[in-house]
């Protein structure tokens, strides 16, 4: 059975330029533009914005 392309796997990269990433899934129907989440960056030791990279 093929993977569902409605919920693709996306990588979220830290905007603090530490190189840290999170991996998650998103729904393309609800969020067609790039995802931005505020999450904890353990390298920078603070909460920063994580932006979706393609």
mmCIF file of the N, C-alpha and C atoms, coordinates in Angstrom:
data_MODEL
# 
_entry.id   MODEL 
# 
loop_
_atom_site.group_PDB 
_atom_site.id 
_atom_site.type_symbol 
_atom_site.label_atom_id 
_atom_site.label_alt_id 
_atom_site.label_comp_id 
_atom_site.label_asym_id 
_atom_site.label_entity_id 
_atom_site.label_seq_id 
_atom_site.pdbx_PDB_ins_code 
_atom_site.Cartn_x 
_atom_site.Cartn_y 
_atom_site.Cartn_z 
_atom_site.occupancy 
_atom_site.B_iso_or_equiv 
_atom_site.pdbx_formal_charge 
_atom_site.auth_seq_id 
_atom_site.auth_comp_id 
_atom_site.auth_asym_id 
_atom_site.auth_atom_id 
_atom_site.pdbx_PDB_model_num 
ATOM 1   N N  . UNK A 1 1  ? 0.837  -1.175 0.000  1.00 0.00 ? 1  UNK A N  1 
ATOM 2   C CA . UNK A 1 1  ? 0.000  0.000  0.000  1.00 0.00 ? 1  UNK A CA 1 
ATOM 3   C C  . UNK A 1 1  ? 0.886  1.244  0.000  1.00 0.00 ? 1  UNK A C  1 
ATOM 4   N N  . UNK A 1 2  ? 0.544  2.203  -0.821 1.00 0.00 ? 2  UNK A N  1 
ATOM 5   C CA . UNK A 1 2  ? 1.361  3.412  -0.966 1.00 0.00 ? 2  UNK A CA 1 
ATOM 6   C C  . UNK A 1 2  ? 1.141  4.366  0.207  1.00 0.00 ? 2  UNK A C  1 
ATOM 7   N N  . UNK A 1 3  ? 2.155  5.176  0.456  1.00 0.00 ? 3  UNK A N  1 
ATOM 8   C CA . UNK A 1 3  ? 2.035  6.207  1.488  1.00 0.00 ? 3  UNK A CA 1 
ATOM 9   C C  . UNK A 1 3  ? 1.027  7.256  1.052  1.00 0.00 ? 3  UNK A C  1 
ATOM 10  N N  . UNK A 1 4  ? 0.303  7.788  1.996  1.00 0.00 ? 4  UNK A N  1 
ATOM 11  C CA . UNK A 1 4  ? -0.695 8.808  1.702  1.00 0.00 ? 4  UNK A CA 1 
ATOM 12  C C  . UNK A 1 4  ? 0.010  10.161 1.507  1.00 0.00 ? 4  UNK A C  1 
ATOM 13  N N  . UNK A 1 5  ? -0.107 10.732 0.326  1.00 0.00 ? 5  UNK A N  1 
ATOM 14  C CA . UNK A 1 5  ? 0.544  12.014 0.038  1.00 0.00 ? 5  UNK A CA 1 
ATOM 15  C C  . UNK A 1 5  ? -0.241 13.205 0.570  1.00 0.00 ? 5  UNK A C  1 
ATOM 16  N N  . UNK A 1 6  ? -1.390 12.966 1.182  1.00 0.00 ? 6  UNK A N  1 
ATOM 17  C CA . UNK A 1 6  ? -2.134 14.059 1.796  1.00 0.00 ? 6  UNK A CA 1 
ATOM 18  C C  . UNK A 1 6  ? -1.424 14.539 3.064  1.00 0.00 ? 6  UNK A C  1 
ATOM 19  N N  . UNK A 1 7  ? -0.738 13.621 3.753  1.00 0.00 ? 7  UNK A N  1 
ATOM 20  C CA . UNK A 1 7  ? -0.005 13.952 4.976  1.00 0.00 ? 7  UNK A CA 1 
ATOM 21  C C  . UNK A 1 7  ? 1.475  13.608 4.801  1.00 0.00 ? 7  UNK A C  1 
ATOM 22  N N  . UNK A 1 8  ? 2.224  14.440 4.082  1.00 0.00 ? 8  UNK A N  1 
ATOM 23  C CA . UNK A 1 8  ? 3.636  14.131 3.854  1.00 0.00 ? 8  UNK A CA 1 
ATOM 24  C C  . UNK A 1 8  ? 4.489  14.411 5.090  1.00 0.00 ? 8  UNK A C  1 
ATOM 25  N N  . UNK A 1 9  ? 5.656  13.778 5.125  1.00 0.00 ? 9  UNK A N  1 
ATOM 26  C CA . UNK A 1 9  ? 6.633  14.016 6.190  1.00 0.00 ? 9  UNK A CA 1 
ATOM 27  C C  . UNK A 1 9  ? 7.390  15.289 5.845  1.00 0.00 ? 9  UNK A C  1 
ATOM 28  N N  . UNK A 1 10 ? 7.504  16.211 6.805  1.00 0.00 ? 10 UNK A N  1 
ATOM 29  C CA . UNK A 1 10 ? 8.238  17.468 6.583  1.00 0.00 ? 10 UNK A CA 1 
ATOM 30  C C  . UNK A 1 10 ? 9.295  17.618 7.671  1.00 0.00 ? 10 UNK A C  1 
ATOM 31  N N  . UNK A 1 11 ? 10.379 18.297 7.314  1.00 0.00 ? 11 UNK A N  1 
ATOM 32  C CA . UNK A 1 11 ? 11.437 18.601 8.275  1.00 0.00 ? 11 UNK A CA 1 
ATOM 33  C C  . UNK A 1 11 ? 11.316 20.055 8.690  1.00 0.00 ? 11 UNK A C  1 
ATOM 34  N N  . UNK A 1 12 ? 11.394 20.302 10.002 1.00 0.00 ? 12 UNK A N  1 
ATOM 35  C CA . UNK A 1 12 ? 11.352 21.661 10.541 1.00 0.00 ? 12 UNK A CA 1 
ATOM 36  C C  . UNK A 1 12 ? 12.759 22.012 11.005 1.00 0.00 ? 12 UNK A C  1 
ATOM 37  N N  . UNK A 1 13 ? 13.350 23.044 10.423 1.00 0.00 ? 13 UNK A N  1 
ATOM 38  C CA . UNK A 1 13 ? 14.721 23.443 10.751 1.00 0.00 ? 13 UNK A CA 1 
ATOM 39  C C  . UNK A 1 13 ? 14.690 24.702 11.621 1.00 0.00 ? 13 UNK A C  1 
ATOM 40  N N  . UNK A 1 14 ? 15.570 24.750 12.602 1.00 0.00 ? 14 UNK A N  1 
ATOM 41  C CA . UNK A 1 14 ? 15.650 25.861 13.544 1.00 0.00 ? 14 UNK A CA 1 
ATOM 42  C C  . UNK A 1 14 ? 16.085 27.148 12.849 1.00 0.00 ? 14 UNK A C  1 
ATOM 43  N N  . UNK A 1 15 ? 15.456 28.267 13.237 1.00 0.00 ? 15 UNK A N  1 
ATOM 44  C CA . UNK A 1 15 ? 15.845 29.569 12.695 1.00 0.00 ? 15 UNK A CA 1 
ATOM 45  C C  . UNK A 1 15 ? 17.006 30.169 13.493 1.00 0.00 ? 15 UNK A C  1 
ATOM 46  N N  . UNK A 1 16 ? 17.458 29.470 14.544 1.00 0.00 ? 16 UNK A N  1 
ATOM 47  C CA . UNK A 1 16 ? 18.593 29.945 15.341 1.00 0.00 ? 16 UNK A CA 1 
ATOM 48  C C  . UNK A 1 16 ? 19.924 29.547 14.717 1.00 0.00 ? 16 UNK A C  1 
ATOM 49  N N  . UNK A 1 17 ? 19.892 28.939 13.508 1.00 0.00 ? 17 UNK A N  1 
ATOM 50  C CA . UNK A 1 17 ? 21.093 28.546 12.764 1.00 0.00 ? 17 UNK A CA 1 
ATOM 51  C C  . UNK A 1 17 ? 21.948 27.527 13.521 1.00 0.00 ? 17 UNK A C  1 
ATOM 52  N N  . UNK A 1 18 ? 21.309 26.625 14.283 1.00 0.00 ? 18 UNK A N  1 
ATOM 53  C CA . UNK A 1 18 ? 22.042 25.595 15.003 1.00 0.00 ? 18 UNK A CA 1 
ATOM 54  C C  . UNK A 1 18 ? 22.083 24.292 14.225 1.00 0.00 ? 18 UNK A C  1 
ATOM 55  N N  . UNK A 1 19 ? 21.236 24.146 13.210 1.00 0.00 ? 19 UNK A N  1 
ATOM 56  C CA . UNK A 1 19 ? 21.195 22.920 12.435 1.00 0.00 ? 19 UNK A CA 1 
ATOM 57  C C  . UNK A 1 19 ? 20.278 21.864 13.012 1.00 0.00 ? 19 UNK A C  1 
ATOM 58  N N  . UNK A 1 20 ? 19.615 22.158 14.134 1.00 0.00 ? 20 UNK A N  1 
ATOM 59  C CA . UNK A 1 20 ? 18.721 21.197 14.762 1.00 0.00 ? 20 UNK A CA 1 
ATOM 60  C C  . UNK A 1 20 ? 17.409 21.117 13.990 1.00 0.00 ? 20 UNK A C  1 
ATOM 61  N N  . UNK A 1 21 ? 16.860 19.895 13.828 1.00 0.00 ? 21 UNK A N  1 
ATOM 62  C CA . UNK A 1 21 ? 15.620 19.719 13.080 1.00 0.00 ? 21 UNK A CA 1 
ATOM 63  C C  . UNK A 1 21 ? 14.653 18.832 13.840 1.00 0.00 ? 21 UNK A C  1 
ATOM 64  N N  . UNK A 1 22 ? 13.372 19.030 13.578 1.00 0.00 ? 22 UNK A N  1 
ATOM 65  C CA . UNK A 1 22 ? 12.313 18.137 14.015 1.00 0.00 ? 22 UNK A CA 1 
ATOM 66  C C  . UNK A 1 22 ? 11.710 17.536 12.753 1.00 0.00 ? 22 UNK A C  1 
ATOM 67  N N  . UNK A 1 23 ? 11.152 16.326 12.854 1.00 0.00 ? 23 UNK A N  1 
ATOM 68  C CA . UNK A 1 23 ? 10.465 15.679 11.744 1.00 0.00 ? 23 UNK A CA 1 
ATOM 69  C C  . UNK A 1 23 ? 9.024  15.463 12.168 1.00 0.00 ? 23 UNK A C  1 
ATOM 70  N N  . UNK A 1 24 ? 8.078  15.865 11.308 1.00 0.00 ? 24 UNK A N  1 
ATOM 71  C CA . UNK A 1 24 ? 6.664  15.731 11.623 1.00 0.00 ? 24 UNK A CA 1 
ATOM 72  C C  . UNK A 1 24 ? 5.872  15.531 10.346 1.00 0.00 ? 24 UNK A C  1 
ATOM 73  N N  . UNK A 1 25 ? 4.575  15.366 10.469 1.00 0.00 ? 25 UNK A N  1 
ATOM 74  C CA . UNK A 1 25 ? 3.684  15.257 9.319  1.00 0.00 ? 25 UNK A CA 1 
ATOM 75  C C  . UNK A 1 25 ? 2.735  16.445 9.323  1.00 0.00 ? 25 UNK A C  1 
ATOM 76  N N  . UNK A 1 26 ? 2.260  16.822 8.145  1.00 0.00 ? 26 UNK A N  1 
ATOM 77  C CA . UNK A 1 26 ? 1.296  17.910 8.079  1.00 0.00 ? 26 UNK A CA 1 
ATOM 78  C C  . UNK A 1 26 ? 0.218  17.571 7.063  1.00 0.00 ? 26 UNK A C  1 
ATOM 79  N N  . UNK A 1 27 ? -0.940 18.173 7.227  1.00 0.00 ? 27 UNK A N  1 
ATOM 80  C CA . UNK A 1 27 ? -2.049 17.975 6.321  1.00 0.00 ? 27 UNK A CA 1 
ATOM 81  C C  . UNK A 1 27 ? -2.005 19.070 5.263  1.00 0.00 ? 27 UNK A C  1 
ATOM 82  N N  . UNK A 1 28 ? -1.828 18.685 4.003  1.00 0.00 ? 28 UNK A N  1 
ATOM 83  C CA . UNK A 1 28 ? -1.695 19.681 2.931  1.00 0.00 ? 28 UNK A CA 1 
ATOM 84  C C  . UNK A 1 28 ? -2.993 20.434 2.664  1.00 0.00 ? 28 UNK A C  1 
ATOM 85  N N  . UNK A 1 29 ? -4.132 19.829 2.927  1.00 0.00 ? 29 UNK A N  1 
ATOM 86  C CA . UNK A 1 29 ? -5.401 20.535 2.696  1.00 0.00 ? 29 UNK A CA 1 
ATOM 87  C C  . UNK A 1 29 ? -5.592 21.670 3.686  1.00 0.00 ? 29 UNK A C  1 
ATOM 88  N N  . UNK A 1 30 ? -5.251 21.426 4.953  1.00 0.00 ? 30 UNK A N  1 
ATOM 89  C CA . UNK A 1 30 ? -5.442 22.448 5.983  1.00 0.00 ? 30 UNK A CA 1 
ATOM 90  C C  . UNK A 1 30 ? -4.311 23.472 6.005  1.00 0.00 ? 30 UNK A C  1 
ATOM 91  N N  . UNK A 1 31 ? -3.085 23.052 5.660  1.00 0.00 ? 31 UNK A N  1 
ATOM 92  C CA . UNK A 1 31 ? -1.903 23.931 5.718  1.00 0.00 ? 31 UNK A CA 1 
ATOM 93  C C  . UNK A 1 31 ? -1.139 23.871 4.410  1.00 0.00 ? 31 UNK A C  1 
ATOM 94  N N  . UNK A 1 32 ? -1.622 24.517 3.352  1.00 0.00 ? 32 UNK A N  1 
ATOM 95  C CA . UNK A 1 32 ? -0.912 24.435 2.068  1.00 0.00 ? 32 UNK A CA 1 
ATOM 96  C C  . UNK A 1 32 ? 0.409  25.212 2.054  1.00 0.00 ? 32 UNK A C  1 
ATOM 97  N N  . UNK A 1 33 ? 0.530  26.259 2.870  1.00 0.00 ? 33 UNK A N  1 
ATOM 98  C CA . UNK A 1 33 ? 1.782  27.024 2.893  1.00 0.00 ? 33 UNK A CA 1 
ATOM 99  C C  . UNK A 1 33 ? 2.764  26.390 3.875  1.00 0.00 ? 33 UNK A C  1 
ATOM 100 N N  . UNK A 1 34 ? 3.964  26.915 3.927  1.00 0.00 ? 34 UNK A N  1 
ATOM 101 C CA . UNK A 1 34 ? 5.003  26.334 4.777  1.00 0.00 ? 34 UNK A CA 1 
ATOM 102 C C  . UNK A 1 34 ? 4.665  26.511 6.249  1.00 0.00 ? 34 UNK A C  1 
ATOM 103 N N  . UNK A 1 35 ? 4.926  25.480 7.007  1.00 0.00 ? 35 UNK A N  1 
ATOM 104 C CA . UNK A 1 35 ? 4.599  25.443 8.422  1.00 0.00 ? 35 UNK A CA 1 
ATOM 105 C C  . UNK A 1 35 ? 5.677  26.149 9.251  1.00 0.00 ? 35 UNK A C  1 
ATOM 106 N N  . UNK A 1 36 ? 5.252  26.907 10.274 1.00 0.00 ? 36 UNK A N  1 
ATOM 107 C CA . UNK A 1 36 ? 6.177  27.532 11.220 1.00 0.00 ? 36 UNK A CA 1 
ATOM 108 C C  . UNK A 1 36 ? 5.662  27.224 12.625 1.00 0.00 ? 36 UNK A C  1 
ATOM 109 N N  . UNK A 1 37 ? 6.491  26.557 13.426 1.00 0.00 ? 37 UNK A N  1 
ATOM 110 C CA . UNK A 1 37 ? 6.120  26.215 14.797 1.00 0.00 ? 37 UNK A CA 1 
ATOM 111 C C  . UNK A 1 37 ? 7.181  26.736 15.747 1.00 0.00 ? 37 UNK A C  1 
ATOM 112 N N  . UNK A 1 38 ? 6.757  27.119 16.941 1.00 0.00 ? 38 UNK A N  1 
ATOM 113 C CA . UNK A 1 38 ? 7.688  27.564 17.964 1.00 0.00 ? 38 UNK A CA 1 
ATOM 114 C C  . UNK A 1 38 ? 7.963  26.379 18.878 1.00 0.00 ? 38 UNK A C  1 
ATOM 115 N N  . UNK A 1 39 ? 9.196  25.870 18.830 1.00 0.00 ? 39 UNK A N  1 
ATOM 116 C CA . UNK A 1 39 ? 9.573  24.679 19.586 1.00 0.00 ? 39 UNK A CA 1 
ATOM 117 C C  . UNK A 1 39 ? 10.908 24.899 20.276 1.00 0.00 ? 39 UNK A C  1 
ATOM 118 N N  . UNK A 1 40 ? 11.261 23.964 21.148 1.00 0.00 ? 40 UNK A N  1 
ATOM 119 C CA . UNK A 1 40 ? 12.497 24.063 21.912 1.00 0.00 ? 40 UNK A CA 1 
ATOM 120 C C  . UNK A 1 40 ? 13.689 23.591 21.088 1.00 0.00 ? 40 UNK A C  1 
ATOM 121 N N  . UNK A 1 41 ? 14.751 24.377 21.069 1.00 0.00 ? 41 UNK A N  1 
ATOM 122 C CA . UNK A 1 41 ? 15.997 24.013 20.412 1.00 0.00 ? 41 UNK A CA 1 
ATOM 123 C C  . UNK A 1 41 ? 17.013 23.689 21.508 1.00 0.00 ? 41 UNK A C  1 
ATOM 124 N N  . UNK A 1 42 ? 17.361 22.403 21.686 1.00 0.00 ? 42 UNK A N  1 
ATOM 125 C CA . UNK A 1 42 ? 18.282 22.051 22.769 1.00 0.00 ? 42 UNK A CA 1 
ATOM 126 C C  . UNK A 1 42 ? 19.710 22.550 22.556 1.00 0.00 ? 42 UNK A C  1 
ATOM 127 N N  . UNK A 1 43 ? 20.102 22.839 21.328 1.00 0.00 ? 43 UNK A N  1 
ATOM 128 C CA . UNK A 1 43 ? 21.446 23.364 21.074 1.00 0.00 ? 43 UNK A CA 1 
ATOM 129 C C  . UNK A 1 43 ? 21.521 24.816 21.530 1.00 0.00 ? 43 UNK A C  1 
ATOM 130 N N  . UNK A 1 44 ? 20.496 25.615 21.189 1.00 0.00 ? 44 UNK A N  1 
ATOM 131 C CA . UNK A 1 44 ? 20.451 27.022 21.600 1.00 0.00 ? 44 UNK A CA 1 
ATOM 132 C C  . UNK A 1 44 ? 19.913 27.174 23.026 1.00 0.00 ? 44 UNK A C  1 
ATOM 133 N N  . UNK A 1 45 ? 19.302 26.113 23.549 1.00 0.00 ? 45 UNK A N  1 
ATOM 134 C CA . UNK A 1 45 ? 18.720 26.071 24.887 1.00 0.00 ? 45 UNK A CA 1 
ATOM 135 C C  . UNK A 1 45 ? 17.639 27.119 25.099 1.00 0.00 ? 45 UNK A C  1 
ATOM 136 N N  . UNK A 1 46 ? 16.777 27.298 24.091 1.00 0.00 ? 46 UNK A N  1 
ATOM 137 C CA . UNK A 1 46 ? 15.622 28.195 24.221 1.00 0.00 ? 46 UNK A CA 1 
ATOM 138 C C  . UNK A 1 46 ? 14.593 27.847 23.154 1.00 0.00 ? 46 UNK A C  1 
ATOM 139 N N  . UNK A 1 47 ? 13.418 28.421 23.268 1.00 0.00 ? 47 UNK A N  1 
ATOM 140 C CA . UNK A 1 47 ? 12.371 28.210 22.275 1.00 0.00 ? 47 UNK A CA 1 
ATOM 141 C C  . UNK A 1 47 ? 12.588 29.174 21.106 1.00 0.00 ? 47 UNK A C  1 
ATOM 142 N N  . UNK A 1 48 ? 12.550 28.639 19.897 1.00 0.00 ? 48 UNK A N  1 
ATOM 143 C CA . UNK A 1 48 ? 12.736 29.433 18.680 1.00 0.00 ? 48 UNK A CA 1 
ATOM 144 C C  . UNK A 1 48 ? 11.740 28.950 17.634 1.00 0.00 ? 48 UNK A C  1 
ATOM 145 N N  . UNK A 1 49 ? 11.594 29.720 16.555 1.00 0.00 ? 49 UNK A N  1 
ATOM 146 C CA . UNK A 1 49 ? 10.739 29.310 15.448 1.00 0.00 ? 49 UNK A CA 1 
ATOM 147 C C  . UNK A 1 49 ? 11.434 28.241 14.622 1.00 0.00 ? 49 UNK A C  1 
ATOM 148 N N  . UNK A 1 50 ? 10.676 27.243 14.226 1.00 0.00 ? 50 UNK A N  1 
ATOM 149 C CA . UNK A 1 50 ? 11.155 26.200 13.323 1.00 0.00 ? 50 UNK A CA 1 
ATOM 150 C C  . UNK A 1 50 ? 10.347 26.313 12.044 1.00 0.00 ? 50 UNK A C  1 
ATOM 151 N N  . UNK A 1 51 ? 11.008 26.443 10.917 1.00 0.00 ? 51 UNK A N  1 
ATOM 152 C CA . UNK A 1 51 ? 10.344 26.592 9.623  1.00 0.00 ? 51 UNK A CA 1 
ATOM 153 C C  . UNK A 1 51 ? 10.484 25.333 8.793  1.00 0.00 ? 51 UNK A C  1 
ATOM 154 N N  . UNK A 1 52 ? 9.441  25.042 8.023  1.00 0.00 ? 52 UNK A N  1 
ATOM 155 C CA . UNK A 1 52 ? 9.452  23.872 7.159  1.00 0.00 ? 52 UNK A CA 1 
ATOM 156 C C  . UNK A 1 52 ? 10.431 24.078 6.016  1.00 0.00 ? 52 UNK A C  1 
ATOM 157 N N  . UNK A 1 53 ? 11.231 23.049 5.738  1.00 0.00 ? 53 UNK A N  1 
ATOM 158 C CA . UNK A 1 53 ? 12.120 23.090 4.590  1.00 0.00 ? 53 UNK A CA 1 
ATOM 159 C C  . UNK A 1 53 ? 11.696 21.997 3.621  1.00 0.00 ? 53 UNK A C  1 
ATOM 160 N N  . UNK A 1 54 ? 11.957 22.223 2.341  1.00 0.00 ? 54 UNK A N  1 
ATOM 161 C CA . UNK A 1 54 ? 11.525 21.249 1.334  1.00 0.00 ? 54 UNK A CA 1 
ATOM 162 C C  . UNK A 1 54 ? 12.702 20.634 0.638  1.00 0.00 ? 54 UNK A C  1 
# 
